[in-house]
Amino acid sequence: MRLTIPKDIVRRAEATQADIRVALAVQLYCDNRLDHADACKLARLSSAQFNSELLARGITIQQYPRVGQTRREAG
């Protein structure tokens, strides 16, 4: 899918393509529409970089297993 954002909007937002990708990934993550791994992939950031971005925005980091993955119990 290709998303086109009018240049005048990007200019007024003083944003780069990377800024927009991160903003979209953060918002979809906050809306619980993307898990942490997919948000990192969309933002093109490592997990640590994405976590830093979340913390800078005052957003709690919650990582859950992907659907279909099971958590292993301790012991």
Order of alpha helices (4+ residues) and beta strands (2+ residues): alpha-alpha-alpha-alpha
